[in-house]
Amino acid sequence: MFLDKRLQDDTEYGLSIFKPNTGTCMNWLEERPNGSVVYVSFGSLAELGVDQMEELAWGLGDSNYHFLWVVMSKEEAKLPKDFARETSEKGLVASWCPQLQVLAHKAVGCFVTHSGWNSTSEALSLGVPMVAMPKWTDQSTNAKYVMDVWRMGLRVRCNDKGIVRREEIEHCVREVMEGERGKEMKRNAIKWSELAKEAVGEGGSSDRSIHEFVAKLGRSTE
């Protein structure tokens, strides 16, 4: 549904660790202009330290863009005091959101992500430029592809303590949303989204591979 809209009812995520706050998130997005929202999520496993949460919070606030930030309930205590209240005109902090629906929404113009593969491939397929903040495992490799291979986002730079400062976050968000490089990133994001649709469409490379795989399984059981 989210990629090519061929199967209108195919919107299920399968197993979900958390209950998505669908109504609140989507209603909020509906009230925002096209391409004006920075969506921020670090998945279900990544945890940020208090210092990094504060820098990210004020980096988003200082960028002056609308933002939708997913902060798990167990992480809320790390937010700066009164941050949600002070930024309520620009931002929404939610405990969970339906990510595919959010990324597919016309109001979203940028995705600040930990660069896990699921999030990266979803943003790639739906044509959303990224600000990559990798932490571990495959995330650095994915962030490398986002910035240097697919050229549809930026990777933030850490200081000598491993913290991404608010100025760096603000700079990267602004560059993706409105900078000259950001225009190229948006064009590249659309290109990769179209290629993803082509691959999974009937007769596409992914579609053919699935059929070949199933055919081989069938032959192996004969």
N, C-alpha and C positions, 0 to 999 in steps of 0.2 A: 504493500500500500504506500509506504513512504518513499519508495524509490521510483516506481513507475505507475502507481495507482491502478494497475491491472486487476488486483484482487482487493476490492474495496473493504472487505471485512478482515483482512490479514493485518491486524494491528496489535496482536498479542506479543508480549515479550517472552512468554514462557514463564519459567521460574523467576520470581521477583523477591529479593531479600527484604525490601521495604514496600510499604503501600504508597504508590505515587499520589502526590497531592495534585491530582490532575486539574480539578476545577479552578483552584486558586491560581496556579501557574498559567494556565491557558487563558483564563479570563483577563489576567493582568497583561499578558502579551497582546491580546486583542485590542487593548487600549493604547498600544505604542505604535509609532510610525514604522514603516518598513525600514529594515536595516539599522535600526537605532539602538538595539539591545545587545549588551555583552552578556553572554551566558557563561556561567562559571560553575564547573563541577570537577571534582577529583575522584569520582568513582566511589565504590562502597568499601574499599580497603585502605586507601591512602589516608594518612593522618598528618596534619601540619602542626608544627610547634606553635606555641603562643606568639612568639616573636614574628614568625612568618604569617600567621593569621592576621596580626595587626598591620603588617606591611601590605599584605594583599588587600585588606579592608580599605585602608586609606589610599592605596593606589587606585582602586576602583572608584572611591569617592572623589579623588582629585581629578580623575579623567573627565568627570562631569557627564558621563554617558549613563543612560538607563542600564541597569544591570539586574540580572536574575541569578542569584547565587545559591547553590545547593549546599547547605551546611547540615550535616547529620546532627541529630539531637544530642549525641554524646560529645559533639565538638562545639556546641553553641556557647559554652562557658568560656571558650578561648577568644570569642569576639570582643573587640574593644567595648567598654562600657558605653551604653546609649548609642552604639553605632547604628543599629537598625532604625531607631527612632529618628536620629539626626539625618539619615539618608533616605527616609521613607518616601520623599517626593520623587526620588530618582531610582531607588532600588527596592527589590523584594528579596528577602532571605527566606528560603523554604527548606524544610527538612528533606524533601525528596520531590523529584519531578519526573514526568514521563519523557525521557531524554529524546527519543526519536521524534515525538510530537513537537518538542521544543525546537530541535535542530531543523525540523522541516518547516517551522513557522516563518512567515515572511518578515516578522519583526526582528529576527535574530540576525545580527551582522558579524558577530565574532564569537568564538568559543575559546575560553581560557580553560585549558585542560592539562591533566597530568600526563597525557599522551599514552595511556593504556591502549592496547590494540583495538578493543571494542569501540571506545570513544573515537579513536583516530579514524577507523574505517567508516564509522557512521558519519562523521563530519566530512570526510573525503567523498563519500557517496552522495551526500546531500548538498555538497557545494558550499560548505561553511568554512571561511578562513579561520586559522587558529593562532592562539598564543600558547606555546608549549612550555610547561613547567614540569619536566620529568624528574622523577625521584629515584627509581630503581628498575631492576629487571630489563624488560625490552623497551622501556619508555624513552631512554636516551636515543636508541636506534630509531624509534618511530619519530621522535622530534627532529632528528637529523634529516629524515625523509621529508617531513613537513616543510622544513626551511630550505634545504639545499637541493633536494631532488624534485619534489612536486612543486616547490616554490609557491606554497599557498599559506604561509604563516611565518611567524618568528619564534625563535627560542630565546627565552629570557636568560640573562646573565646573572650569576650569583656573586656575592661578595666573598671575601676570604673566609667568612664564617659559614658559608653555604646558604646564606639568606638572600632572597631576591628582594631588593629594596623597593619601596613604594614608587620612587622616581622611575625605576626601570619598568615596573608594571604599567605605570601611567604612559610612559613613552611607547611601549610595545602596543598597548591597546589603541592609542591614538594613531600610531603608524598604520596598523591594520585597518582601522575604521575610516581614516581620512587622509592618510599620507599617500605620496606618489607610489611608493612600493605597494601600499595597500590596494591601489587600483589594479596593479598587475596580479596581486594575490587573488583578488576577486575574479578576475578573468580566468586565471588558472584553476580556481576552485570550480567554476562552472564547467570548464573543460573536463576536469577529472570526474565530475558528477555525470556528465554526458557519457563518458567512457564507461563508467560503472553501470549505467542503465543499459548501454549497448552490450556489455559483457553478460549481464544476467537475463537479457531479453531473449526471446525465442531465436535460436540459431547463434547466439553470442558465445564467446569463448567459455564462460563459466557454465552456461546452459549446456553446451556440447560436452564439457568435461563431466558434468553430473550424469548425463545420459550414458557416456562411455563407462563411467565407474559402475553404474547400476547394471549395465549390460555385462561387464566382466564379473560382477558378483553373481549374476544369473548363470553365467557359463560355468563358474567354479562350483556351483551346487548341483550341476547336472550329473 
